[in-house]
Amino acid sequence: MKKLFLTNALLIFFSMGICAQGSNSGAEKKQENGLGKSLIVFYTWSGNSRIIANELHTIIGGDIVEIIPAKPYTRDYNQMIEAAKQEIAEIDRGKYPAVNNPVGNIADYDTVFIVYPLWWSHMASPMQTFLHNQSAKLRGKTLALICISASSGISQTVADARRLCPNSKFTEALHLYSSEIRGAKNQLIAWLEKTGLNRK
Ligand SMILES: Cc1cc2nc3c(=O)[nH]c(=O)nc-3n(C[C@H](O)[C@H](O)[C@H](O)COP(=O)(O)O)c2cc1C
C-alpha cells in the first residue's frame, strides 16, 4: 500500500514537472515575439513622421492610424512655431488641444508604437492629447516611442510620455533626425532587434 502511494506520488510529481515545463516554454515563446498584436499611431505636421510610420508598418505589419487635430494648424511655418509654443505652454496648465480618436479599442493591442515630431523640446501636442485621453487603457501595455527632431535631444518628450502614461511599460525610445528620414529603414530594423520588438 505504502509502495503504491509512493509510486502514485512520484507519478504526480513528474507529471506536474512536465506540465510546468510545458507552460514555461509557452511563456518563452511569448517572450521570443515581444511584439504581440501591434498598433502604430503617428502624428505629423510636415510629413516626416508619416514616412517613418509607413516604413515601420512595411516591416512589422499590424494596424496603423493617424492622429488628426480637431482644428487644423496653419501651414505657415513661422505662425506654426508660435502656435505650437502657446499650445505646449497650455498643456502645462492642463489644457490639451482636441484630436480625433482613430483607434477602436486600444486595449486590444499589446504593443503601441508612438511616432511623433518634437516641438519645442516636447512631444508634439496632438500626440500628448492622444496619450492623455488613452492613458487608462494603455495601462500595462508596451509603448515604443519614435521621435523625430531637427537637432534637439528627445529626453523631454520621453518624460512627457511617461508622465501621461505612468502605468505603461516603455522600451528604449528611437531618435531620428529629420535629415535621415529617407534612409531610416536600417535604423528601424536595428532598433526593433535591440528592443526585442522584431516580428520574427
Ligand atoms: C512647431 C515646431 C516646433 C519645433 N521645435 C523643434 C525643436 O525645439 N527642436 C528641434 O530639433 N526641432 C524642432 N522642430 C522640427 C521638427 O521636430 C522636425 O522638423 C520633425 O522632423 C518634424 O516632423 P513631422 O514632419 O512629422 O511634422 C519643430 C518643428 C515645429 C513645426
The ligand as an SDF file (V2000), in Angstrom:
LIG
                    3D

 31 33  0  0  0  0  0  0  0  0999 V2000
    6.2060   73.8210  -34.0680 C   0  0  0  0  0  0  0  0  0  0  0  0
    7.5340   73.1440  -34.2710 C   0  0  0  0  0  0  0  0  0  0  0  0
    8.4800   73.1730  -33.2660 C   0  0  0  0  0  0  0  0  0  0  0  0
    9.7060   72.5260  -33.4420 C   0  0  0  0  0  0  0  0  0  0  0  0
   10.6210   72.5610  -32.4300 N   0  0  0  0  0  0  0  0  0  0  0  0
   11.8160   71.9180  -32.5990 C   0  0  0  0  0  0  0  0  0  0  0  0
   12.8090   71.9400  -31.5530 C   0  0  0  0  0  0  0  0  0  0  0  0
   12.6380   72.5040  -30.4810 O   0  0  0  0  0  0  0  0  0  0  0  0
   13.9780   71.2640  -31.7960 N   0  0  0  0  0  0  0  0  0  0  0  0
   14.2250   70.5790  -32.9550 C   0  0  0  0  0  0  0  0  0  0  0  0
   15.2780   69.9720  -33.0940 O   0  0  0  0  0  0  0  0  0  0  0  0
   13.2910   70.5500  -33.9460 N   0  0  0  0  0  0  0  0  0  0  0  0
   12.0990   71.1960  -33.7990 C   0  0  0  0  0  0  0  0  0  0  0  0
   11.1660   71.1800  -34.8050 N   0  0  0  0  0  0  0  0  0  0  0  0
   11.4570   70.4220  -36.0190 C   0  0  0  0  0  0  0  0  0  0  0  0
   10.6900   69.0990  -36.0760 C   0  0  0  0  0  0  0  0  0  0  0  0
   10.8520   68.3620  -34.8930 O   0  0  0  0  0  0  0  0  0  0  0  0
   11.1890   68.2430  -37.2450 C   0  0  0  0  0  0  0  0  0  0  0  0
   11.1830   69.0080  -38.4360 O   0  0  0  0  0  0  0  0  0  0  0  0
   10.3710   66.9760  -37.4450 C   0  0  0  0  0  0  0  0  0  0  0  0
   11.0340   66.1380  -38.3690 O   0  0  0  0  0  0  0  0  0  0  0  0
    9.0090   67.2810  -37.9890 C   0  0  0  0  0  0  0  0  0  0  0  0
    8.2580   66.0790  -38.0780 O   0  0  0  0  0  0  0  0  0  0  0  0
    6.9420   65.9920  -38.9700 P   0  0  0  0  0  0  0  0  0  0  0  0
    7.3890   66.2160  -40.4120 O   0  0  0  0  0  0  0  0  0  0  0  0
    6.4230   64.6250  -38.7550 O   0  0  0  0  0  0  0  0  0  0  0  0
    5.9980   67.0610  -38.5470 O   0  0  0  0  0  0  0  0  0  0  0  0
    9.9720   71.8540  -34.6650 C   0  0  0  0  0  0  0  0  0  0  0  0
    9.0150   71.8670  -35.6830 C   0  0  0  0  0  0  0  0  0  0  0  0
    7.8220   72.5080  -35.4960 C   0  0  0  0  0  0  0  0  0  0  0  0
    6.7930   72.5060  -36.5990 C   0  0  0  0  0  0  0  0  0  0  0  0
  1  2  1  0
  2  3  1  0
  2 30  2  0
  3  4  2  0
  4  5  1  0
  4 28  1  0
  5  6  2  0
  6  7  1  0
  6 13  1  0
  7  8  2  0
  7  9  1  0
  9 10  1  0
 10 11  2  0
 10 12  1  0
 12 13  2  0
 13 14  1  0
 14 15  1  0
 14 28  1  0
 15 16  1  0
 16 17  1  0
 16 18  1  0
 18 19  1  0
 18 20  1  0
 20 21  1  0
 20 22  1  0
 22 23  1  0
 23 24  1  0
 24 25  2  0
 24 26  1  0
 24 27  1  0
 28 29  2  0
 29 30  1  0
 30 31  1  0
M  END
$$$$
